[in-house]
Amino acid sequence: MNKRKWVAAIAVFLLGVAGLSAQDQGAALRQRMRNNLRDFRLIRLTQALNLNEEQTSRIFPVFNRVDKEKQDLQKDLSQSIQELRRLLRNGAPAKPAAEKAVPEAERAGRLAELVRKIGQIRGEIRAKDDALDEFLAKELDPIQQARYILFQIEFNQGMGDLLDRVRGRRMTPLAPVKK
């Protein structure tokens, strides 16, 4: 009997470790995909704006830095939004068995804090975009600036369309937005 308990405990441990490993692999895959998308975007940008080597060597490091900073902000934003959703579900705990519902006064205070934080993060993201636009205004000629505006719109629309097609092929419905 004791042997069976050990075998069961080891099996549960290995399943837990396998789950963590899969999560780590998923995170690594998402990061690799983000990097590939960023690289693809920079290649297409180079082509669309007809950048020369000097411009490329000045612009790419700034793009990469801003992208990394925005990625960190997006992660914080996503975590804050998840917590906001959790609190809006009547203070329902993330793990019902381990936590109790949040008291109403504490919940209202935390909601106000999260709304402020989300607004602040969104403002920081806009500021990064604005700073990048100012930098590009100095680095690009007027024709390249005009092409950049169109590139941004077309690239984002193209990526949205691509994601829609991929989702359609998988026949995976999107989760509804929880209000």
Secondary structure as the mmCIF struct_conf table of DSSP 4:
data_model
#
loop_
_struct_conf.conf_type_id
_struct_conf.id
_struct_conf.beg_label_comp_id
_struct_conf.beg_label_asym_id
_struct_conf.beg_label_seq_id
_struct_conf.end_label_comp_id
_struct_conf.end_label_asym_id
_struct_conf.end_label_seq_id
HELX_RH_AL_P HELX_RH_AL_P1 ASN A 2 LEU A 49
TURN_TY1_P TURN_TY1_P1 ASN A 50 ASN A 50
HELX_RH_AL_P HELX_RH_AL_P2 GLU A 53 LEU A 88
TURN_TY1_P TURN_TY1_P2 ARG A 89 GLY A 91
BEND BEND1 ALA A 94 LYS A 95
TURN_TY1_P TURN_TY1_P3 PRO A 96 ALA A 98
HELX_LH_PP_P HELX_LH_PP_P1 LYS A 100 PRO A 103
HELX_RH_AL_P HELX_RH_AL_P3 GLU A 104 GLU A 139
BEND BEND2 LEU A 140 LEU A 140
HELX_RH_AL_P HELX_RH_AL_P4 PRO A 142 ARG A 170
TURN_TY1_P TURN_TY1_P4 MET A 171 MET A 171
HELX_LH_PP_P HELX_LH_PP_P2 PRO A 173 LYS A 178
#
